Amino acid sequence: VLELLHLSGRSLPHAVLMMIPEAWENHATMPDDKRAFYRYHSSLMEPWDGPASVAFSDGTVIGAVLDRNGLRPSRYWVTDDDLVIAASEVGVVNVAPERVVRKGRLQPGRMLLVDTSLGRIVDDEEIKGSLAAAAPYAQWLADGMVSLPELPDREHVVHSHDSVLRRQQVFGYTHEDMKVIIAPMAKSAAEPIGSMGTDTPLAVLSARPRLLFDYFKQLFAQVTNPPLDAIREEVVTSVGSTLGPEANLLEVGSENCRQLVLPFPIIDNDELAKIIHINDDGTMAHLRSAVVSGLYRVADGDYGMRTALDSIRNQVSDLIDDGARIIVLSDRSSDSVYAPIPSLLLTSAVHHHLIRERQRTKVGLVIECGDAREVHHMALLIGYGAGAINPYLAFESIEDLITADDGRGMHGLGGMDAKKAVRNYIKAAGKVQHQG
């Protein structure tokens, strides 16, 4: 990938910074032009977060860069005869201490670069400053990139208890889901406390209907090495994303950043409404959205689901050809005649179809689903192609819990503000997602 980016016309440091950027999202004092440089390139490709210390060279320049976390050691010495030594530890080459004129440690997200044609070490700030000034990145972002919070607000819709209960039954909600998972997240904005790993019976051996998500669980706890604490290290972590078409990775221009910026990939019902109506006034045709129903006829059984998936895949391709750049896959409006296709199956079917048809980079996928409620569910949907997720029934269930029991509430949510409870749920999911 690095060679491809370099051969496309970018300098080697430019290509490296595209792949391994420093932590810029929460860097309050970063210059605006450098922030624009990183924001622009974040719409082209996701960062390589490491942990990694990477050395690179094209025969003229040679350098090293540390990932944003800085969890790999990288030290360097410069001698009086212009020899530069960089390694994971000092002392890998025998050098008399009196010959060392400069020594240091590579900082997180920083670059050490030697330009042999100039015969000098190029400073990190000089490298990034020149790259940030090479194109009008800030102007391109202002012209093409849209932030979700800046879109016009939509009217909030509150659903009745009977409506929520019926759909909870459709999607297999249990009292345990409400009491142990959803209510604690909505109340305290923290993940539910439980043991690591899972000792529940395998879904494939269960005699009861199970969610498709349950077939994708590990029996052991898998952790990162080195361990990451996203709460204490939030300056170097980010869960923001972009949604929409992705232009040619090998070209530089304003078309590459015509996308929608999401603070978090889990969006509430009002934010989804913003996306659905994003082009109502005709000013954002480059982000025009379309809703595709993810339902199938119950009476047709397995055949009906397969037929519905084929129809949905073709419908999505046709919408893309007609100019849609955001597709919302929705399982709302299920009833006794039409049942929801499992959101994970629906997402993966459309995602891989678009890859086969070479249309995947033309569109962003939003999943409006009633079956997702755990962070594991959200992570699977993102892993199988979702750009944003709206677990609408989880949010409506939270609102229902607050007003349940004649307004006294249930599971400790009585008296809470509904908006705050929903934001708490999303925040809790973010904490787990940081560490997952």
C-alpha positions in Angstrom: 0.0 0.0 0.0 2.8 2.4 0.9 4.5 1.8 -2.4 1.3 2.3 -4.3 0.7 5.6 -2.7 4.2 6.7 -3.3 4.2 5.6 -7.0 0.9 7.6 -7.5 2.9 10.8 -7.1 2.9 11.5 -3.4 6.2 12.0 -1.6 7.2 9.1 0.7 6.6 11.1 3.9 3.2 12.1 2.6 2.3 8.5 1.9 3.5 7.4 5.4 1.4 10.1 7.1 -1.7 9.1 5.2 -1.3 5.6 6.6 0.1 6.4 10.1 -1.2 9.8 11.1 -0.6 11.3 14.5 -3.5 11.8 16.9 -5.2 14.9 15.6 -8.9 14.6 16.4 -8.6 15.6 20.1 -5.4 17.7 19.7 -6.7 21.1 20.9 -3.5 23.1 20.0 -2.8 21.6 16.5 -2.6 24.3 13.7 -5.7 24.5 11.6 -3.9 23.7 8.3 -2.3 20.5 9.7 -5.7 19.5 11.1 -7.3 20.0 7.7 -4.5 17.9 6.1 -5.3 15.0 8.4 -9.1 15.4 8.2 -8.9 15.4 4.4 -6.9 12.2 4.3 -9.1 10.5 6.9 -11.8 10.5 4.2 -9.5 8.5 1.9 -8.4 5.7 4.2 -8.5 4.5 7.8 -5.3 5.0 9.9 -3.0 2.2 10.9 -3.0 2.6 14.6 -0.2 0.1 15.4 1.4 -0.4 17.9 4.2 0.0 15.3 7.5 1.7 14.7 8.0 1.8 10.9 11.2 2.5 9.0 11.0 3.5 5.3 13.2 4.6 2.5 13.1 5.3 -1.3 16.8 5.5 -1.7 17.0 9.3 -1.2 15.1 9.8 2.0 15.1 7.5 4.9 13.0 7.8 8.0 11.0 6.3 10.8 7.6 7.0 12.3 5.9 6.0 15.5 2.1 5.3 15.6 -0.2 7.6 17.5 -0.1 5.5 20.7 3.7 5.5 20.9 3.7 2.0 22.4 6.9 0.8 20.6 10.3 2.0 21.6 12.3 4.0 19.1 15.5 5.9 19.9 18.0 7.6 17.8 21.6 9.0 18.0 23.4 11.5 15.7 27.2 11.4 15.7 29.7 14.1 14.8 30.4 12.6 11.4 26.7 12.8 10.5 25.8 9.1 11.1 22.2 8.6 12.2 21.4 5.5 14.2 17.8 4.6 15.0 16.7 1.4 16.7 14.4 0.1 19.4 17.2 0.5 22.0 20.4 2.5 22.3 23.7 0.6 22.0 22.9 -1.5 19.0 25.9 0.0 17.3 29.1 0.7 19.3 29.7 4.5 19.3 31.9 6.4 21.7 29.7 8.7 23.9 31.8 11.7 23.1 31.0 11.4 19.4 27.2 11.7 20.0 26.0 15.3 19.2 22.3 14.6 19.4 20.1 11.9 20.8 16.4 11.5 21.5 13.3 9.3 21.5 10.8 9.3 18.7 7.5 10.7 20.0 4.1 9.3 19.3 3.0 10.2 15.8 6.2 12.0 15.1 8.6 11.3 12.2 12.4 11.2 11.9 13.5 11.9 8.4 16.9 12.1 6.8 17.1 13.6 3.3 20.4 12.5 1.8 20.1 14.8 -1.2 20.0 17.8 1.2 22.4 16.2 3.7 20.4 17.0 6.7 17.7 15.8 9.1 14.3 17.3 8.3 12.3 18.4 11.4 8.9 16.8 12.0 7.2 20.2 12.0 8.9 21.2 8.8 7.7 18.0 7.1 4.1 18.3 8.2 4.0 22.1 7.7 5.1 21.8 4.0 2.7 19.0 3.3 -0.2 20.8 5.0 0.5 23.9 2.8 0.8 21.9 -0.5 -3.0 22.0 -1.3 -6.0 23.9 -0.1 -7.3 21.2 2.1 -9.3 23.5 4.4 -11.1 24.9 1.5 -11.9 21.5 0.0 -13.3 20.4 3.4 -15.4 23.5 3.7 -16.8 23.0 0.3 -17.5 19.2 0.5 -17.6 17.9 4.0 -20.7 18.1 6.1 -21.0 17.5 9.9 -24.0 15.6 11.1 -24.7 18.0 14.1 -24.9 20.9 11.7 -27.8 19.4 9.7 -31.3 20.8 10.4 -33.1 19.1 13.4 -36.1 16.9 12.7 -39.2 16.3 14.7 -38.8 13.7 17.4 -41.3 10.8 17.2 -42.4 9.1 20.4 -43.9 5.6 20.1 -46.6 4.1 22.3 -45.9 1.3 24.8 -48.0 -1.2 22.8 -45.9 -0.4 19.6 -42.6 -0.8 21.5 -43.7 -4.0 23.2 -44.9 -5.6 19.9 -41.5 -4.9 18.2 -39.6 -6.1 21.3 -41.4 -9.4 20.9 -40.6 -9.5 17.2 -36.9 -8.9 17.8 -36.6 -11.3 20.7 -36.0 -8.8 23.5 -35.9 -10.3 27.0 -36.3 -8.9 30.5 -32.6 -9.6 31.0 -31.7 -7.5 28.0 -33.7 -4.6 29.5 -32.6 -5.0 33.1 -28.9 -6.1 32.7 -27.8 -4.4 29.5 -29.9 -1.5 28.3 -31.1 0.1 31.5 -27.6 0.3 33.2 -26.1 1.8 30.0 -28.8 4.4 29.8 -28.6 5.2 33.5 -24.9 5.5 34.2 -23.3 5.9 30.7 -21.1 2.9 31.6 -20.8 -0.6 30.3 -22.6 -3.4 32.2 -20.2 -5.1 34.6 -19.6 -8.8 33.8 -16.9 -11.4 33.6 -14.6 -11.5 30.6 -15.4 -14.1 28.0 -18.6 -15.9 27.7 -19.7 -19.2 29.3 -23.2 -19.2 27.7 -24.2 -22.3 25.7 -23.3 -22.2 22.0 -26.0 -20.7 19.9 -25.8 -23.5 17.3 -26.7 -26.1 20.0 -29.6 -24.1 21.4 -33.2 -25.3 20.8 -34.5 -21.8 21.1 -34.5 -19.1 18.4 -31.3 -17.1 18.7 -30.1 -13.8 17.1 -27.6 -14.2 14.3 -25.2 -12.1 16.3 -25.0 -14.9 18.9 -23.2 -17.2 16.4 -20.2 -14.9 16.3 -19.0 -15.0 19.9 -15.7 -16.2 21.3 -15.6 -18.3 24.4 -12.5 -16.6 25.7 -11.5 -13.1 26.5 -9.2 -11.5 24.0 -7.3 -8.4 25.1 -4.9 -6.0 23.4 -1.1 -6.2 23.9 0.0 -3.7 25.1 -3.2 -2.9 27.0 -5.0 0.3 26.0 -7.1 2.4 28.3 -9.2 4.5 25.9 -10.6 6.6 28.8 -7.3 7.8 30.2 -5.8 7.9 26.8 -8.7 9.6 25.0 -6.4 12.2 23.4 -5.1 9.5 21.1 -8.3 7.6 20.5 -11.3 8.5 18.3 -14.5 6.8 17.3 -15.5 9.5 14.7 -16.1 8.4 11.1 -17.2 9.6 7.7 -20.1 8.4 5.7 -20.6 8.6 1.9 -18.8 7.9 -1.3 -15.0 7.4 -1.4 -13.2 8.9 -4.4 -10.1 7.6 -6.1 -7.4 7.0 -3.5 -4.6 7.7 -6.0 -5.8 11.2 -7.0 -5.7 14.4 -5.0 -8.7 16.8 -5.3 -11.8 18.2 -3.7 -13.9 15.2 -4.8 -12.2 13.0 -2.2 -13.9 14.7 0.8 -17.5 15.1 -0.2 -18.7 13.1 2.8 -20.8 13.3 6.0 -18.8 13.5 9.3 -20.2 11.4 12.2 -19.0 12.0 15.8 -19.8 8.3 16.5 -21.0 5.4 14.3 -24.0 4.8 16.5 -26.7 7.4 15.8 -30.0 8.1 17.5 -33.4 8.2 15.8 -33.3 12.0 15.3 -29.9 11.8 13.7 -31.1 9.1 11.3 -33.9 11.4 10.3 -31.4 14.1 9.5 -29.5 11.7 7.2 -32.7 10.5 5.5 -33.8 14.0 4.7 -30.3 15.4 4.0 -31.1 16.5 0.5 -34.7 17.6 0.9 -33.8 21.1 -0.1 -31.7 19.9 -3.1 -28.5 21.5 -1.8 -26.7 18.2 -1.0 -27.2 16.0 -4.0 -23.7 14.6 -3.5 -24.9 13.0 -0.3 -28.4 12.1 -1.4 -29.9 9.2 0.7 -32.3 6.5 -0.1 -34.1 4.0 2.2 -34.4 0.3 1.3 -36.7 -2.0 3.2 -35.1 -5.1 4.7 -38.3 -7.2 5.1 -39.6 -10.4 3.6 -42.9 -12.2 3.4 -43.3 -14.5 6.3 -45.5 -16.9 4.4 -42.8 -17.5 1.8 -40.3 -18.8 4.4 -36.7 -19.4 3.5 -37.4 -18.9 -0.2 -39.0 -15.6 0.6 -35.9 -14.4 2.5 -33.5 -15.4 -0.3 -35.8 -13.7 -2.9 -36.0 -10.6 -0.8 -32.2 -10.4 -0.5 -31.8 -10.7 -4.2 -34.3 -8.0 -4.8 -32.6 -5.7 -2.2 -29.2 -6.2 -3.7 -30.5 -5.2 -7.2 -32.5 -2.3 -5.7 -29.4 -0.9 -4.0 -27.4 -1.1 -7.2 -30.1 0.7 -9.1 -30.3 3.5 -6.5 -26.5 4.0 -6.7 -26.8 4.3 -10.5 -29.5 6.9 -10.0 -27.2 9.0 -7.8 -27.9 7.8 -4.2 -24.7 8.1 -2.1 -26.1 7.0 1.3 -28.2 3.9 1.5 -30.3 3.3 4.7 -31.1 -0.4 5.1 -34.2 -0.5 7.3 -36.2 -3.2 9.0 -38.9 -0.9 10.3 -42.6 -1.5 9.5 -42.5 -5.3 10.2 -45.9 -6.8 10.8 -47.8 -10.1 10.7 -47.2 -10.3 6.9 -43.6 -9.0 6.6 -40.8 -10.0 9.0 -37.4 -8.4 9.3 -34.3 -9.9 7.8 -31.5 -10.2 10.4 -29.6 -7.0 10.2 -26.2 -8.7 10.1 -27.3 -10.9 7.2 -28.8 -7.9 5.4 -25.7 -5.8 5.9 -23.2 -8.4 4.8 -25.3 -9.4 1.8 -25.5 -5.8 0.4 -21.8 -5.1 1.3 -20.4 -8.1 -0.5 -22.7 -7.6 -3.4 -21.5 -4.1 -3.9 -17.9 -5.3 -3.7 -18.5 -7.8 -6.4 -20.2 -5.1 -8.6 -17.4 -2.6 -7.9 -19.9 -0.2 -6.4 -18.9 -0.3 -2.7 -16.9 2.9 -2.7 -19.7 4.9 -4.3 -22.0 4.7 -1.3 -22.1 4.6 2.5 -24.4 2.1 4.4 -26.5 3.1 7.3 -28.3 0.3 9.2 -31.7 1.0 10.9 -32.2 -2.1 12.9 -34.3 -3.4 15.7 -32.3 -6.5 16.6 -29.0 -4.8 17.6 -28.8 -3.7 21.3 -25.4 -5.0 22.6 -22.0 -3.5 21.7 -21.1 -6.8 20.3 -23.9 -6.4 17.8 -22.7 -3.0 16.8 -19.2 -4.2 16.4 -20.3 -7.0 14.1 -22.3 -4.7 11.9 -19.4 -2.3 11.5 -17.1 -5.2 10.7 -19.5 -6.4 8.0 -19.8 -3.1 6.2 -22.0 -0.7 8.2 -20.9 2.9 8.2 -23.4 4.0 10.8 -26.0 2.1 13.0 -29.3 3.2 14.3 -30.5 0.6 16.9 -33.9 2.4 17.0 -35.6 -0.2 19.2 -33.0 0.1 21.9 -33.6 3.9 22.1 -37.4 3.5 22.0 -37.2 0.9 24.7 -35.2 3.3 26.9 -37.9 6.0 26.4 -40.5 3.4 27.3 -38.7 2.3 30.5 -38.6 5.9 31.6 -42.4 6.4 31.3 -43.4 2.8 32.3 -45.4 2.0 35.5 -47.6 5.1 35.2 -44.6 7.4 34.8 -42.6 6.0 37.7 -40.2 4.2 35.4 -38.6 0.8 35.6 -35.1 -0.5 36.4 -34.0 2.8 37.9 -34.8 5.0 34.9 -37.8 6.8 36.4 -37.6 10.6 36.2 -34.6 10.6 33.8 -34.6 12.9 30.8 -35.1 10.7 27.7 -32.5 12.5 25.6 -29.9 12.2 28.3 -30.6 8.5 28.8 -30.2 7.9 25.0 -26.9 9.8 25.0 -25.8 7.8 28.0 -26.5 4.6 26.1 -24.5 5.8 23.1 -21.6 7.0 25.4 -21.5 3.6 27.1 -21.3 1.9 23.8 -18.5 4.2 22.9 -16.5 3.3 26.0 -16.7 -0.4 25.2 -16.0 0.2 21.5 -12.8 2.1 22.4 -11.6 -0.9 24.3 -13.0 -3.7 22.1 
